[in-house]
């Protein structure tokens, strides 16, 4: 990967090649998961976007504060992951569809022993989901529904009838974020990517389960009362992450932070 300090411009690779976008192969190298993860372990990274004043959404969605380069990185992170984890509210608001196979990542995924596309795992206690949506009726690989042991039995049955794989990761109706990571890893889904929303990311942070944060800083101000990238209960002692890389395009900053003990 090219030197990232000081800030590297995503649209250039030096004076000899101005205004060239980084290719998906270059981004895949830049955002590769750590190699040689010990057996039974996983790597959970989050991908989020925030405005300068801390808003993770505008009008309830992240797309208005994003950009083309952010979406290239979004696609790259999905192209590298075994599983994409999202909360039910985010799935509803963002209109989630199944992850698709992309030719640009086919050879890389095959070499890593991955299927053609990542699975999507929806974290929900109530299973308040529309199982007639393409996420459940048209997935390339079965969608997973991650819930608690006390979830409504009729909704669990509806999920299974729709072809979803139900994963129990908690007691009662609550989902244990650490157990989500473990249960998915036990199914061979070790390269994990969460796209939020803020409440789910907050749960992973509070549980100390997050290994890496990929954060896009959008050069926008929105004011209002939009959520931050992580919400919910705070941690007793703030956890320190270190800056692993930093890219820039058109005023957008694309950072990667890792836990100091990862």
Order of alpha helices (4+ residues) and beta strands (2+ residues): beta-alpha-beta-alpha-beta-alpha-alpha-beta-alpha-beta-alpha-beta-alpha-beta-alpha-beta-beta-beta
